[in-house]
């Protein structure tokens, strides 16, 4: 895969991203079922050597604000 694809993955914009509110593991991936202190896409890339294949962009609504 192209390294640009890895850079396009922003977990905050993924339907599977979740906030756990646990201080040691504040981020989670609902698709792969893990919690982490890092961004889940970084953990997937570090573990597999490939960009996250499960990324699915949230649908925007008029009330959404993405950075």
Phi and psi restraints in degrees (range 20) as a CNS / XPLOR table:
assign (resid 1 and name C) (resid 2 and name N)
       (resid 2 and name CA) (resid 2 and name C) 1.0 -75.0 20.0 2
assign (resid 2 and name N) (resid 2 and name CA)
       (resid 2 and name C) (resid 3 and name N) 1.0 139.3 20.0 2
assign (resid 2 and name C) (resid 3 and name N)
       (resid 3 and name CA) (resid 3 and name C) 1.0 -65.8 20.0 2
assign (resid 3 and name N) (resid 3 and name CA)
       (resid 3 and name C) (resid 4 and name N) 1.0 -22.3 20.0 2
assign (resid 3 and name C) (resid 4 and name N)
       (resid 4 and name CA) (resid 4 and name C) 1.0 -64.0 20.0 2
assign (resid 4 and name N) (resid 4 and name CA)
       (resid 4 and name C) (resid 5 and name N) 1.0 -32.2 20.0 2
assign (resid 4 and name C) (resid 5 and name N)
       (resid 5 and name CA) (resid 5 and name C) 1.0 -61.9 20.0 2
assign (resid 5 and name N) (resid 5 and name CA)
       (resid 5 and name C) (resid 6 and name N) 1.0 -40.5 20.0 2
assign (resid 5 and name C) (resid 6 and name N)
       (resid 6 and name CA) (resid 6 and name C) 1.0 -60.7 20.0 2
assign (resid 6 and name N) (resid 6 and name CA)
       (resid 6 and name C) (resid 7 and name N) 1.0 -40.1 20.0 2
assign (resid 6 and name C) (resid 7 and name N)
       (resid 7 and name CA) (resid 7 and name C) 1.0 -71.3 20.0 2
assign (resid 7 and name N) (resid 7 and name CA)
       (resid 7 and name C) (resid 8 and name N) 1.0 -21.2 20.0 2
assign (resid 7 and name C) (resid 8 and name N)
       (resid 8 and name CA) (resid 8 and name C) 1.0 -78.4 20.0 2
assign (resid 8 and name N) (resid 8 and name CA)
       (resid 8 and name C) (resid 9 and name N) 1.0 -18.1 20.0 2
assign (resid 8 and name C) (resid 9 and name N)
       (resid 9 and name CA) (resid 9 and name C) 1.0 -80.2 20.0 2
assign (resid 9 and name N) (resid 9 and name CA)
       (resid 9 and name C) (resid 10 and name N) 1.0 116.5 20.0 2
assign (resid 9 and name C) (resid 10 and name N)
       (resid 10 and name CA) (resid 10 and name C) 1.0 -122.2 20.0 2
assign (resid 10 and name N) (resid 10 and name CA)
       (resid 10 and name C) (resid 11 and name N) 1.0 105.7 20.0 2
assign (resid 10 and name C) (resid 11 and name N)
       (resid 11 and name CA) (resid 11 and name C) 1.0 -54.6 20.0 2
assign (resid 11 and name N) (resid 11 and name CA)
       (resid 11 and name C) (resid 12 and name N) 1.0 -35.0 20.0 2
assign (resid 11 and name C) (resid 12 and name N)
       (resid 12 and name CA) (resid 12 and name C) 1.0 -61.0 20.0 2
assign (resid 12 and name N) (resid 12 and name CA)
       (resid 12 and name C) (resid 13 and name N) 1.0 -21.0 20.0 2
assign (resid 12 and name C) (resid 13 and name N)
       (resid 13 and name CA) (resid 13 and name C) 1.0 -100.2 20.0 2
assign (resid 13 and name N) (resid 13 and name CA)
       (resid 13 and name C) (resid 14 and name N) 1.0 7.4 20.0 2
assign (resid 13 and name C) (resid 14 and name N)
       (resid 14 and name CA) (resid 14 and name C) 1.0 -96.7 20.0 2
assign (resid 14 and name N) (resid 14 and name CA)
       (resid 14 and name C) (resid 15 and name N) 1.0 141.4 20.0 2
assign (resid 14 and name C) (resid 15 and name N)
       (resid 15 and name CA) (resid 15 and name C) 1.0 -66.7 20.0 2
assign (resid 15 and name N) (resid 15 and name CA)
       (resid 15 and name C) (resid 16 and name N) 1.0 -20.7 20.0 2
assign (resid 15 and name C) (resid 16 and name N)
       (resid 16 and name CA) (resid 16 and name C) 1.0 -92.8 20.0 2
assign (resid 16 and name N) (resid 16 and name CA)
       (resid 16 and name C) (resid 17 and name N) 1.0 -4.8 20.0 2
assign (resid 16 and name C) (resid 17 and name N)
       (resid 17 and name CA) (resid 17 and name C) 1.0 -76.8 20.0 2
assign (resid 17 and name N) (resid 17 and name CA)
       (resid 17 and name C) (resid 18 and name N) 1.0 141.1 20.0 2
assign (resid 17 and name C) (resid 18 and name N)
       (resid 18 and name CA) (resid 18 and name C) 1.0 -142.7 20.0 2
assign (resid 18 and name N) (resid 18 and name CA)
       (resid 18 and name C) (resid 19 and name N) 1.0 151.6 20.0 2
assign (resid 18 and name C) (resid 19 and name N)
       (resid 19 and name CA) (resid 19 and name C) 1.0 -99.0 20.0 2
assign (resid 19 and name N) (resid 19 and name CA)
       (resid 19 and name C) (resid 20 and name N) 1.0 129.1 20.0 2
assign (resid 19 and name C) (resid 20 and name N)
       (resid 20 and name CA) (resid 20 and name C) 1.0 -94.2 20.0 2
assign (resid 20 and name N) (resid 20 and name CA)
       (resid 20 and name C) (resid 21 and name N) 1.0 -23.7 20.0 2
assign (resid 20 and name C) (resid 21 and name N)
       (resid 21 and name CA) (resid 21 and name C) 1.0 67.4 20.0 2
assign (resid 21 and name N) (resid 21 and name CA)
       (resid 21 and name C) (resid 22 and name N) 1.0 13.6 20.0 2
assign (resid 21 and name C) (resid 22 and name N)
       (resid 22 and name CA) (resid 22 and name C) 1.0 -92.9 20.0 2
assign (resid 22 and name N) (resid 22 and name CA)
       (resid 22 and name C) (resid 23 and name N) 1.0 123.8 20.0 2
assign (resid 22 and name C) (resid 23 and name N)
       (resid 23 and name CA) (resid 23 and name C) 1.0 -54.8 20.0 2
assign (resid 23 and name N) (resid 23 and name CA)
       (resid 23 and name C) (resid 24 and name N) 1.0 -38.2 20.0 2
assign (resid 23 and name C) (resid 24 and name N)
       (resid 24 and name CA) (resid 24 and name C) 1.0 -81.5 20.0 2
assign (resid 24 and name N) (resid 24 and name CA)
       (resid 24 and name C) (resid 25 and name N) 1.0 -25.0 20.0 2
assign (resid 24 and name C) (resid 25 and name N)
       (resid 25 and name CA) (resid 25 and name C) 1.0 -138.6 20.0 2
assign (resid 25 and name N) (resid 25 and name CA)
       (resid 25 and name C) (resid 26 and name N) 1.0 74.8 20.0 2
assign (resid 25 and name C) (resid 26 and name N)
       (resid 26 and name CA) (resid 26 and name C) 1.0 -78.3 20.0 2
assign (resid 26 and name N) (resid 26 and name CA)
       (resid 26 and name C) (resid 27 and name N) 1.0 -10.7 20.0 2
assign (resid 26 and name C) (resid 27 and name N)
       (resid 27 and name CA) (resid 27 and name C) 1.0 -120.8 20.0 2
assign (resid 27 and name N) (resid 27 and name CA)
       (resid 27 and name C) (resid 28 and name N) 1.0 149.7 20.0 2
assign (resid 27 and name C) (resid 28 and name N)
       (resid 28 and name CA) (resid 28 and name C) 1.0 -144.6 20.0 2
assign (resid 28 and name N) (resid 28 and name CA)
       (resid 28 and name C) (resid 29 and name N) 1.0 156.1 20.0 2
assign (resid 28 and name C) (resid 29 and name N)
       (resid 29 and name CA) (resid 29 and name C) 1.0 -114.9 20.0 2
assign (resid 29 and name N) (resid 29 and name CA)
       (resid 29 and name C) (resid 30 and name N) 1.0 114.2 20.0 2
assign (resid 29 and name C) (resid 30 and name N)
       (resid 30 and name CA) (resid 30 and name C) 1.0 -72.7 20.0 2
assign (resid 30 and name N) (resid 30 and name CA)
       (resid 30 and name C) (resid 31 and name N) 1.0 -26.1 20.0 2
assign (resid 30 and name C) (resid 31 and name N)
       (resid 31 and name CA) (resid 31 and name C) 1.0 -69.6 20.0 2
assign (resid 31 and name N) (resid 31 and name CA)
       (resid 31 and name C) (resid 32 and name N) 1.0 -49.6 20.0 2
assign (resid 31 and name C) (resid 32 and name N)
       (resid 32 and name CA) (resid 32 and name C) 1.0 -92.1 20.0 2
assign (resid 32 and name N) (resid 32 and name CA)
       (resid 32 and name C) (resid 33 and name N) 1.0 -10.5 20.0 2
assign (resid 32 and name C) (resid 33 and name N)
       (resid 33 and name CA) (resid 33 and name C) 1.0 72.2 20.0 2
assign (resid 33 and name N) (resid 33 and name CA)
       (resid 33 and name C) (resid 34 and name N) 1.0 45.1 20.0 2
assign (resid 33 and name C) (resid 34 and name N)
       (resid 34 and name CA) (resid 34 and name C) 1.0 -137.7 20.0 2
assign (resid 34 and name N) (resid 34 and name CA)
       (resid 34 and name C) (resid 35 and name N) 1.0 158.2 20.0 2
assign (resid 34 and name C) (resid 35 and name N)
       (resid 35 and name CA) (resid 35 and name C) 1.0 -113.9 20.0 2
assign (resid 35 and name N) (resid 35 and name CA)
       (resid 35 and name C) (resid 36 and name N) 1.0 150.2 20.0 2
assign (resid 35 and name C) (resid 36 and name N)
       (resid 36 and name CA) (resid 36 and name C) 1.0 -157.0 20.0 2
assign (resid 36 and name N) (resid 36 and name CA)
       (resid 36 and name C) (resid 37 and name N) 1.0 160.2 20.0 2
assign (resid 36 and name C) (resid 37 and name N)
       (resid 37 and name CA) (resid 37 and name C) 1.0 -85.6 20.0 2
assign (resid 37 and name N) (resid 37 and name CA)
       (resid 37 and name C) (resid 38 and name N) 1.0 -22.4 20.0 2
assign (resid 37 and name C) (resid 38 and name N)
       (resid 38 and name CA) (resid 38 and name C) 1.0 -92.6 20.0 2
assign (resid 38 and name N) (resid 38 and name CA)
       (resid 38 and name C) (resid 39 and name N) 1.0 176.6 20.0 2
assign (resid 38 and name C) (resid 39 and name N)
       (resid 39 and name CA) (resid 39 and name C) 1.0 -70.5 20.0 2
assign (resid 39 and name N) (resid 39 and name CA)
       (resid 39 and name C) (resid 40 and name N) 1.0 135.0 20.0 2
assign (resid 39 and name C) (resid 40 and name N)
       (resid 40 and name CA) (resid 40 and name C) 1.0 -55.6 20.0 2
assign (resid 40 and name N) (resid 40 and name CA)
       (resid 40 and name C) (resid 41 and name N) 1.0 -37.0 20.0 2
assign (resid 40 and name C) (resid 41 and name N)
       (resid 41 and name CA) (resid 41 and name C) 1.0 -64.4 20.0 2
assign (resid 41 and name N) (resid 41 and name CA)
       (resid 41 and name C) (resid 42 and name N) 1.0 -32.3 20.0 2
assign (resid 41 and name C) (resid 42 and name N)
       (resid 42 and name CA) (resid 42 and name C) 1.0 -68.7 20.0 2
assign (resid 42 and name N) (resid 42 and name CA)
       (resid 42 and name C) (resid 43 and name N) 1.0 -38.6 20.0 2
assign (resid 42 and name C) (resid 43 and name N)
       (resid 43 and name CA) (resid 43 and name C) 1.0 -66.0 20.0 2
assign (resid 43 and name N) (resid 43 and name CA)
       (resid 43 and name C) (resid 44 and name N) 1.0 -42.9 20.0 2
assign (resid 43 and name C) (resid 44 and name N)
       (resid 44 and name CA) (resid 44 and name C) 1.0 -62.0 20.0 2
assign (resid 44 and name N) (resid 44 and name CA)
       (resid 44 and name C) (resid 45 and name N) 1.0 -45.6 20.0 2
assign (resid 44 and name C) (resid 45 and name N)
       (resid 45 and name CA) (resid 45 and name C) 1.0 -63.8 20.0 2
assign (resid 45 and name N) (resid 45 and name CA)
       (resid 45 and name C) (resid 46 and name N) 1.0 -42.3 20.0 2
assign (resid 45 and name C) (resid 46 and name N)
       (resid 46 and name CA) (resid 46 and name C) 1.0 -65.4 20.0 2
assign (resid 46 and name N) (resid 46 and name CA)
       (resid 46 and name C) (resid 47 and name N) 1.0 -37.1 20.0 2
assign (resid 46 and name C) (resid 47 and name N)
       (resid 47 and name CA) (resid 47 and name C) 1.0 -76.3 20.0 2
assign (resid 47 and name N) (resid 47 and name CA)
       (resid 47 and name C) (resid 48 and name N) 1.0 -41.4 20.0 2
assign (resid 47 and name C) (resid 48 and name N)
       (resid 48 and name CA) (resid 48 and name C) 1.0 -105.4 20.0 2
assign (resid 48 and name N) (resid 48 and name CA)
       (resid 48 and name C) (resid 49 and name N) 1.0 -20.8 20.0 2
assign (resid 48 and name C) (resid 49 and name N)
       (resid 49 and name CA) (resid 49 and name C) 1.0 81.3 20.0 2
assign (resid 49 and name N) (resid 49 and name CA)
       (resid 49 and name C) (resid 50 and name N) 1.0 5.5 20.0 2
assign (resid 49 and name C) (resid 50 and name N)
       (resid 50 and name CA) (resid 50 and name C) 1.0 -128.8 20.0 2
assign (resid 50 and name N) (resid 50 and name CA)
       (resid 50 and name C) (resid 51 and name N) 1.0 151.2 20.0 2
assign (resid 50 and name C) (resid 51 and name N)
       (resid 51 and name CA) (resid 51 and name C) 1.0 -61.7 20.0 2
assign (resid 51 and name N) (resid 51 and name CA)
       (resid 51 and name C) (resid 52 and name N) 1.0 155.8 20.0 2
assign (resid 51 and name C) (resid 52 and name N)
       (resid 52 and name CA) (resid 52 and name C) 1.0 -61.0 20.0 2
assign (resid 52 and name N) (resid 52 and name CA)
       (resid 52 and name C) (resid 53 and name N) 1.0 123.1 20.0 2
assign (resid 52 and name C) (resid 53 and name N)
       (resid 53 and name CA) (resid 53 and name C) 1.0 -88.8 20.0 2
assign (resid 53 and name N) (resid 53 and name CA)
       (resid 53 and name C) (resid 54 and name N) 1.0 -8.8 20.0 2
assign (resid 53 and name C) (resid 54 and name N)
       (resid 54 and name CA) (resid 54 and name C) 1.0 -93.0 20.0 2
assign (resid 54 and name N) (resid 54 and name CA)
       (resid 54 and name C) (resid 55 and name N) 1.0 -2.0 20.0 2
assign (resid 54 and name C) (resid 55 and name N)
       (resid 55 and name CA) (resid 55 and name C) 1.0 -58.8 20.0 2
assign (resid 55 and name N) (resid 55 and name CA)
       (resid 55 and name C) (resid 56 and name N) 1.0 126.9 20.0 2
assign (resid 55 and name C) (resid 56 and name N)
       (resid 56 and name CA) (resid 56 and name C) 1.0 -136.2 20.0 2
assign (resid 56 and name N) (resid 56 and name CA)
       (resid 56 and name C) (resid 57 and name N) 1.0 115.2 20.0 2
assign (resid 56 and name C) (resid 57 and name N)
       (resid 57 and name CA) (resid 57 and name C) 1.0 -66.7 20.0 2
assign (resid 57 and name N) (resid 57 and name CA)
       (resid 57 and name C) (resid 58 and name N) 1.0 136.4 20.0 2
assign (resid 57 and name C) (resid 58 and name N)
       (resid 58 and name CA) (resid 58 and name C) 1.0 -65.0 20.0 2
assign (resid 58 and name N) (resid 58 and name CA)
       (resid 58 and name C) (resid 59 and name N) 1.0 147.6 20.0 2
assign (resid 58 and name C) (resid 59 and name N)
       (resid 59 and name CA) (resid 59 and name C) 1.0 -78.0 20.0 2
assign (resid 59 and name N) (resid 59 and name CA)
       (resid 59 and name C) (resid 60 and name N) 1.0 133.3 20.0 2
assign (resid 59 and name C) (resid 60 and name N)
       (resid 60 and name CA) (resid 60 and name C) 1.0 -79.4 20.0 2
assign (resid 60 and name N) (resid 60 and name CA)
       (resid 60 and name C) (resid 61 and name N) 1.0 144.5 20.0 2
assign (resid 60 and name C) (resid 61 and name N)
       (resid 61 and name CA) (resid 61 and name C) 1.0 -120.7 20.0 2
assign (resid 61 and name N) (resid 61 and name CA)
       (resid 61 and name C) (resid 62 and name N) 1.0 173.8 20.0 2
assign (resid 61 and name C) (resid 62 and name N)
       (resid 62 and name CA) (resid 62 and name C) 1.0 -63.6 20.0 2
assign (resid 62 and name N) (resid 62 and name CA)
       (resid 62 and name C) (resid 63 and name N) 1.0 -23.2 20.0 2
assign (resid 62 and name C) (resid 63 and name N)
       (resid 63 and name CA) (resid 63 and name C) 1.0 -91.7 20.0 2
assign (resid 63 and name N) (resid 63 and name CA)
       (resid 63 and name C) (resid 64 and name N) 1.0 -6.0 20.0 2
assign (resid 63 and name C) (resid 64 and name N)
       (resid 64 and name CA) (resid 64 and name C) 1.0 -77.7 20.0 2
assign (resid 64 and name N) (resid 64 and name CA)
       (resid 64 and name C) (resid 65 and name N) 1.0 144.7 20.0 2
assign (resid 64 and name C) (resid 65 and name N)
       (resid 65 and name CA) (resid 65 and name C) 1.0 -133.8 20.0 2
assign (resid 65 and name N) (resid 65 and name CA)
       (resid 65 and name C) (resid 66 and name N) 1.0 116.0 20.0 2
assign (resid 65 and name C) (resid 66 and name N)
       (resid 66 and name CA) (resid 66 and name C) 1.0 -112.1 20.0 2
assign (resid 66 and name N) (resid 66 and name CA)
       (resid 66 and name C) (resid 67 and name N) 1.0 139.3 20.0 2
